[in-house]
């Protein structure tokens, strides 16, 4: 879904006379932090679903660790102001996760609407330790994964408010960079060797 928001943001900026080459002027520091955070989150989902002992045993620590890496990377690159929006969305997700004993509540009805019947069974049987069904006992359920994007959308999803805010932050970041003509002047002033 992040990729879709990124592409939509590029298209929107192009329609607003933005320049795609300005994205190459983005200079993120310590990009490896973002890559490692994404690898950890992907590993949690992939290996957690297969029942990996170590992933399931340390899932809470791995999830928090991935967000710590992500937040460090975002703080290092805070000069890009829309990153504050991305951080806010991430904090909402972490808050909901921590408030529910290290599990992200997810709407079973939303999963049904999105067509994820196999995932429902895995979550209800405790096979995916990252998630717990959203119910009346859920703390701060408004931050849970409960926003359903269903077919005919090609990639059905179930999102949290935090996810949506992260995507908005990415959208705004791309708009700011692609529409910023000052970036062209800054780059053109740099000496070329």
C-alpha positions as CSV (number, residue, x, y, z in Angstrom):
1,X,0.0,0.0,0.0
2,X,2.9,2.4,0.7
3,X,4.1,1.9,-2.9
4,X,0.6,2.8,-4.2
5,X,0.5,6.0,-2.2
6,X,4.0,6.8,-3.4
7,X,3.0,6.4,-7.0
8,X,-0.3,8.3,-6.6
9,X,1.7,11.1,-4.9
10,X,4.1,11.2,-7.9
11,X,1.2,11.3,-10.4
12,X,-0.5,14.1,-8.4
13,X,2.7,16.2,-8.2
14,X,3.3,15.7,-12.0
15,X,-0.2,17.0,-12.6
16,X,0.6,20.0,-10.5
17,X,3.7,20.7,-12.6
18,X,6.2,19.1,-10.2
19,X,9.4,17.5,-11.4
20,X,10.2,13.9,-10.8
21,X,14.0,14.5,-10.9
22,X,13.7,16.5,-7.6
23,X,13.1,13.2,-5.8
24,X,16.7,12.3,-6.6
25,X,17.7,15.4,-4.5
26,X,16.3,13.7,-1.4
27,X,19.3,12.8,0.7
28,X,18.2,10.5,3.4
29,X,20.9,9.8,6.0
30,X,21.3,6.3,7.4
31,X,18.9,4.6,4.9
32,X,20.0,1.3,6.3
33,X,17.9,1.9,9.4
34,X,14.7,2.0,7.3
35,X,15.8,-1.1,5.3
36,X,16.5,-3.1,8.5
37,X,13.2,-2.0,10.1
38,X,11.3,-3.2,7.1
39,X,13.2,-6.5,7.0
40,X,12.4,-7.1,10.7
41,X,8.7,-6.3,10.1
42,X,8.6,-8.6,7.0
43,X,10.3,-11.4,9.0
44,X,7.8,-11.1,11.8
45,X,4.9,-11.6,9.3
46,X,6.5,-14.3,7.2
47,X,8.3,-16.4,9.9
48,X,5.6,-15.7,12.5
49,X,3.0,-17.2,10.3
50,X,5.1,-20.4,9.9
51,X,5.4,-20.8,13.6
52,X,9.1,-19.9,14.1
53,X,9.9,-20.4,17.8
54,X,12.3,-17.5,18.0
55,X,10.1,-15.0,16.1
56,X,7.1,-15.9,18.2
57,X,9.0,-15.9,21.5
58,X,10.5,-12.4,20.8
59,X,7.8,-10.9,18.6
60,X,7.1,-8.0,20.9
61,X,10.8,-7.1,21.2
62,X,11.3,-7.4,17.4
63,X,8.2,-5.3,16.6
64,X,9.3,-2.6,19.1
65,X,12.9,-2.8,17.8
66,X,11.8,-2.3,14.2
67,X,9.9,0.8,15.2
68,X,12.9,2.1,17.2
69,X,15.1,1.8,14.1
70,X,12.4,3.5,12.0
71,X,12.0,6.4,14.5
72,X,15.8,6.9,14.7
73,X,16.0,7.0,11.0
74,X,13.1,9.5,10.9
75,X,14.6,11.7,13.6
76,X,18.0,11.8,11.8
77,X,16.1,13.0,8.7
78,X,13.7,15.4,10.4
79,X,14.9,18.3,8.2
80,X,12.1,17.1,5.8
81,X,9.2,18.4,7.8
82,X,6.5,15.9,6.5
83,X,8.5,13.2,8.4
84,X,6.7,14.5,11.5
85,X,3.4,13.3,10.0
86,X,4.9,9.9,9.3
87,X,6.3,9.7,12.9
88,X,2.8,10.6,14.3
89,X,1.2,7.7,12.4
90,X,4.0,5.3,13.6
91,X,3.5,6.4,17.2
92,X,-0.2,5.7,17.0
93,X,0.5,2.1,15.8
94,X,3.1,1.5,18.5
95,X,0.8,3.0,21.2
96,X,-2.1,0.6,20.2
97,X,0.4,-2.3,20.0
98,X,1.7,-1.6,23.5
99,X,-1.7,-0.9,25.0
100,X,-2.8,-4.4,23.9
101,X,0.0,-6.5,25.5
102,X,2.2,-6.4,22.4
103,X,-0.4,-7.4,19.8
104,X,-2.0,-5.3,17.2
105,X,-5.8,-5.6,17.3
106,X,-7.3,-6.3,13.9
107,X,-11.0,-6.4,12.8
108,X,-12.2,-9.9,11.9
109,X,-15.1,-8.3,10.0
110,X,-12.6,-6.2,8.1
111,X,-10.6,-9.3,7.2
112,X,-13.7,-11.0,6.0
113,X,-14.6,-8.0,3.8
114,X,-11.1,-8.0,2.4
115,X,-11.3,-11.7,1.6
116,X,-8.6,-12.9,4.1
117,X,-10.3,-16.0,5.4
118,X,-7.1,-17.9,5.9
119,X,-5.6,-15.1,7.9
120,X,-8.7,-15.0,10.1
121,X,-8.2,-18.7,11.0
122,X,-4.5,-18.2,11.7
123,X,-5.2,-15.2,14.0
124,X,-8.1,-16.9,15.8
125,X,-5.9,-20.0,16.4
126,X,-3.0,-17.8,17.7
127,X,-0.7,-18.7,14.8
128,X,0.1,-15.1,14.0
129,X,1.3,-13.7,17.3
130,X,1.5,-10.2,16.1
131,X,-2.3,-9.8,15.8
132,X,-5.3,-10.2,18.2
133,X,-8.9,-10.0,17.2
134,X,-10.5,-6.6,17.8
135,X,-13.3,-6.9,20.4
136,X,-14.9,-5.1,23.3
137,X,-11.9,-5.8,25.6
138,X,-9.5,-4.1,23.1
139,X,-7.8,-1.0,24.5
140,X,-7.9,2.1,22.3
141,X,-9.6,0.1,19.5
142,X,-9.9,3.3,17.4
143,X,-6.2,2.9,16.7
144,X,-6.5,-0.8,15.7
145,X,-6.5,-2.1,12.1
146,X,-10.1,-1.6,11.2
147,X,-10.2,0.4,8.0
148,X,-10.9,-2.1,5.2
149,X,-9.9,-1.5,1.6
150,X,-11.7,-4.2,-0.3
151,X,-12.2,-5.3,-3.9
152,X,-12.5,-4.1,-6.6
153,X,-9.2,-2.5,-5.3
154,X,-6.5,-4.8,-6.7
155,X,-4.7,-5.2,-3.3
156,X,-7.3,-5.5,-0.5
157,X,-5.9,-4.3,2.8
158,X,-6.9,-3.6,6.4
159,X,-5.4,-0.5,7.8
160,X,-5.1,1.5,11.0
161,X,-5.5,5.2,11.4
162,X,-1.8,5.3,12.0
163,X,-1.2,3.6,8.7
164,X,-3.3,6.2,6.9
165,X,-1.4,9.0,8.6
166,X,1.9,7.4,7.6
167,X,0.7,7.3,4.0
168,X,-0.5,10.9,4.1
169,X,3.0,11.8,5.4
170,X,4.6,10.0,2.5
171,X,2.2,11.7,0.1
172,X,2.9,15.2,1.5
173,X,6.7,14.5,1.5
174,X,6.7,13.7,-2.2
175,X,4.5,16.7,-3.0
176,X,6.8,19.1,-1.1
177,X,9.9,17.8,-2.8
178,X,8.6,17.5,-6.4
179,X,7.0,21.0,-6.2
180,X,10.0,22.7,-4.6
181,X,11.7,24.8,-7.3
182,X,14.3,25.9,-4.7
183,X,15.8,22.4,-4.9
184,X,16.8,23.0,-8.6
185,X,18.6,26.2,-7.6
186,X,20.4,24.5,-4.7
187,X,21.6,21.7,-6.8
188,X,22.7,23.9,-9.7
189,X,24.9,26.0,-7.3
190,X,26.9,22.9,-6.2
191,X,30.3,22.8,-7.8
192,X,30.8,19.9,-10.2
193,X,34.2,18.1,-10.2
